[in-house]
Amino acid sequence: MRIGLDVAQQRMPWTEIVSRARLADDAGFDGIWGFDHFQPMYGSGPGECFEGNTTLAALSGLTTRARLGLLVTGMTYRHPSVLAAEAITIDHASGGRYELAYGAAWFDDEHRALGIPFPPTGARVAAFEEAVQVVRGLLTTDGFTFDGRYYQVHDATLRPRPVQTPHPPIWIGASGDRMLGIAARYADVWHCFGPSQALAARAERLGELAAAAGRDPASVTRAGSVSLEGDLDDVRRTVDTWRDAGYGYLIAGWPAEGRARVEEFATQVLPALS
């Protein structure tokens, strides 16, 4: 079981983000995770919120071991060709530690506030399937051409290629049937929020869709999220439940107990999971 740590880069100064990332890197967490938003998602009034991919690029030079990702990069915020170029840059800056996590976006209030178009769900999902193909094609293929309804690229080449071959792991965050189908066809890792018992049917459906697409269902890693709050033995049992359910990766939220709880988990629980 791999465990990443969400450093929660909102409503805090840059120095705190760096401190949390270095803690995760030093303590043995497998990944350092942020989010892809430009405004805080909770609380009132304006607050600090650093852009996700440039945050990862900066953290790549301040960490040495843990992998880096956003849960998840929103398709609506960047043209997929731009995301592909950013992914290559972060992958090289980090020495091949980048996780390319992708989703169709959902935070409509943020889109309206900042003037970013937010298509209806059906159109976003259809555009997302095209975007995944464009990103993957540009990461792996010279002279790549894609002629879709929403995105078109023509004889396009991005160099250098990523450090990781054929490309950084592609995560897809999905819960609905159409998005789950896209994950089954294209994802290296599928992530969904919720307790393991509630997601059992979704995980089973993902396997069915992957098999129908000609993929080995086991080739798609299942990923969930876990809270580090409360009794540490309960946290340990929750992690065991996820592992028994066939999940290979959990992203731990930053706990209300703060740094001391993260260190406690890292020393008492994390070593037994590797």
C-alpha positions in Angstrom: 0.0 0.0 0.0 1.3 3.4 -1.0 0.4 6.5 1.0 0.5 10.1 -0.2 0.0 13.2 1.9 -2.2 16.1 0.9 -0.4 19.3 1.9 -3.7 21.3 1.4 -2.2 24.5 -0.2 -5.0 26.9 0.7 -5.2 29.7 3.3 -1.6 29.3 4.4 1.7 31.1 3.5 4.1 29.6 1.0 6.6 28.7 3.8 4.0 26.4 5.4 3.4 24.6 2.1 7.1 24.0 1.8 7.3 22.8 5.4 4.6 20.3 4.9 6.1 19.0 1.6 9.5 18.6 3.2 7.9 16.8 6.1 6.2 14.3 3.7 9.4 13.9 1.8 11.5 13.2 4.9 8.9 11.1 6.7 8.6 8.5 3.9 5.2 9.3 2.3 5.0 8.1 -1.3 3.6 11.3 -2.6 3.0 15.0 -2.0 -0.4 16.1 -3.2 -2.1 19.5 -3.8 -5.2 20.6 -5.6 -5.9 22.5 -8.8 -7.8 25.6 -7.8 -7.1 29.3 -7.9 -9.3 30.3 -4.9 -9.8 28.6 -1.5 -12.7 26.1 -1.5 -13.8 26.8 2.0 -13.9 29.7 4.5 -15.1 33.2 3.9 -13.4 36.1 2.2 -10.2 36.0 0.1 -7.3 33.9 1.2 -4.0 32.5 0.0 -4.2 29.9 -2.8 -1.2 29.1 -4.9 -1.6 27.7 -8.5 -1.1 24.0 -8.6 1.3 23.1 -11.3 3.7 25.9 -10.6 3.6 24.8 -7.0 4.6 21.3 -8.0 7.4 22.7 -10.2 8.7 24.7 -7.2 8.4 21.7 -4.8 10.3 19.5 -7.2 13.4 21.5 -6.4 12.7 21.4 -2.7 12.1 17.7 -2.3 14.1 14.7 -3.3 12.1 11.5 -3.0 8.3 11.7 -2.8 6.3 11.9 -6.0 4.3 15.0 -6.9 0.7 15.4 -8.1 -2.6 17.4 -7.9 -5.8 15.8 -7.0 -6.9 16.5 -9.7 -5.9 18.8 -12.6 -9.0 20.3 -14.0 -9.5 19.9 -17.8 -11.3 23.2 -18.1 -8.4 25.3 -16.8 -5.9 24.6 -19.5 -5.9 23.4 -23.1 -4.6 19.8 -23.1 -1.6 20.8 -25.2 -0.6 23.3 -22.5 -1.1 20.7 -19.8 1.1 18.2 -21.7 3.9 20.8 -21.9 3.6 21.5 -18.2 3.6 17.8 -17.4 6.9 17.3 -19.3 8.5 20.3 -17.5 7.5 19.1 -14.0 8.5 15.5 -14.9 12.0 16.7 -15.8 12.3 19.2 -12.9 11.4 16.4 -10.5 13.6 13.8 -12.0 10.6 11.7 -13.0 8.5 12.0 -9.9 5.4 13.5 -11.5 1.9 12.0 -11.3 -0.4 13.3 -14.0 -3.9 13.3 -12.3 -6.7 14.6 -14.5 -10.4 15.3 -14.2 -13.3 17.1 -15.8 -13.4 19.9 -13.1 -16.4 20.7 -11.0 -16.0 24.0 -9.0 -18.5 26.1 -11.0 -18.4 29.1 -8.6 -14.7 29.4 -9.2 -15.2 29.3 -13.0 -17.9 32.0 -12.8 -15.8 34.3 -10.5 -12.7 34.1 -12.7 -14.5 34.1 -16.1 -13.4 30.6 -17.1 -16.0 28.8 -19.3 -17.8 25.9 -17.5 -19.7 23.8 -20.0 -22.6 21.5 -18.9 -21.7 18.1 -17.5 -22.3 16.2 -20.7 -20.1 18.5 -22.8 -17.4 18.5 -20.1 -17.2 14.8 -20.0 -17.1 14.4 -23.8 -14.4 17.1 -24.0 -12.4 15.4 -21.2 -12.2 12.1 -23.1 -10.7 13.9 -26.0 -8.4 15.9 -23.7 -7.0 12.7 -22.2 -6.2 11.4 -25.7 -4.5 14.6 -26.7 -2.3 14.8 -23.6 -1.3 11.1 -23.9 -0.6 11.5 -27.6 1.6 14.6 -27.1 3.6 12.9 -24.4 4.4 9.9 -26.5 4.2 10.7 -30.2 6.0 12.9 -32.7 3.8 14.5 -35.4 0.7 13.8 -33.4 -2.7 14.7 -34.9 -6.1 14.6 -33.3 -9.3 15.9 -34.9 -12.0 15.9 -32.3 -15.1 17.9 -31.7 -13.6 19.9 -28.9 -9.9 19.7 -29.5 -7.7 19.5 -32.6 -4.0 19.3 -32.9 -2.1 18.9 -36.2 1.3 17.3 -36.7 2.3 18.4 -33.2 5.5 17.4 -31.4 6.6 18.3 -27.9 10.2 17.8 -26.9 11.8 16.6 -24.7 9.8 13.5 -24.0 9.0 12.9 -20.3 11.6 11.3 -18.1 9.1 8.5 -17.3 8.2 6.2 -20.2 6.0 6.0 -22.0 4.6 8.9 -19.9 4.0 9.8 -16.2 1.2 7.7 -14.6 -2.2 9.1 -15.6 -4.7 9.3 -12.8 -8.3 9.9 -13.6 -10.7 11.0 -10.9 -14.1 9.6 -11.7 -17.4 8.4 -10.1 -20.1 8.6 -12.7 -20.6 6.0 -15.3 -19.2 8.0 -18.3 -16.2 9.2 -16.4 -15.6 5.7 -15.0 -15.6 4.4 -18.6 -12.9 6.9 -19.5 -10.8 5.8 -16.6 -11.3 2.2 -17.6 -10.0 2.9 -21.1 -7.1 5.3 -20.3 -6.1 5.5 -16.6 -3.1 4.0 -14.9 -4.8 4.9 -11.6 -8.4 5.5 -10.8 -9.3 7.7 -7.8 -12.6 8.3 -6.1 -13.7 9.8 -2.8 -15.8 7.9 -0.3 -15.4 4.9 2.1 -14.1 1.6 0.6 -17.4 -0.1 1.3 -19.4 2.5 -0.6 -17.0 2.4 -3.6 -17.0 -1.4 -3.9 -19.6 -1.4 -6.6 -17.8 1.4 -8.5 -14.5 -0.5 -8.3 -16.1 -3.7 -9.6 -17.7 -1.7 -12.4 -14.4 -0.2 -13.3 -12.9 -3.7 -13.7 -15.8 -4.8 -16.0 -15.3 -1.7 -18.2 -11.6 -2.2 -18.3 -12.0 -5.8 -19.4 -14.5 -4.8 -22.1 -12.0 -2.3 -23.4 -9.4 -5.1 -23.7 -7.4 -4.2 -20.6 -6.4 -6.2 -17.6 -8.5 -4.8 -14.8 -5.6 -5.3 -12.5 -3.5 -2.9 -14.6 -5.6 0.0 -13.2 -4.6 0.9 -9.7 -7.4 1.7 -7.3 -6.8 4.8 -5.2 -8.8 6.3 -2.4 -8.5 8.8 0.4 -8.0 8.4 4.2 -8.3 10.6 7.2 -5.5 10.6 9.8 -7.7 12.2 12.4 -8.9 10.4 15.5 -7.6 7.2 17.2 -4.5 6.0 15.4 -5.5 2.3 15.7 -8.8 3.2 14.0 -6.8 4.9 11.2 -4.6 1.7 10.9 -7.7 -0.5 10.6 -9.2 1.8 8.0 -6.0 1.5 5.9 -6.2 -2.2 6.2 -9.8 -2.2 5.0 -8.8 -0.3 1.9 -5.9 -2.7 1.2 -8.2 -5.7 1.7 -10.6 -4.2 -0.8 -7.9 -4.2 -3.5 -6.8 -0.5 -3.3 -3.1 0.2 -3.9 -2.8 3.9 -3.0 -4.4 6.2 -0.4 -4.0 10.0 -0.1 -4.1 11.1 3.5 -5.7 14.4 4.2 -3.8 16.9 6.4 -5.3 16.3 9.9 -6.7 18.8 12.3 -4.1 17.6 14.8 -1.5 19.0 12.6 2.2 18.1 12.1 2.4 16.0 15.3 -0.2 13.6 14.0 1.4 13.3 10.6 4.8 12.5 12.3 3.0 10.0 14.6 1.4 8.2 11.6 4.7 8.2 9.7 6.6 6.6 12.5 4.0 4.2 13.9 1.9 3.1 10.8 3.7 4.0 7.6 6.7 1.6 7.9 4.4 -1.4 8.1 2.7 -0.5 4.8 5.7 -0.4 2.6 
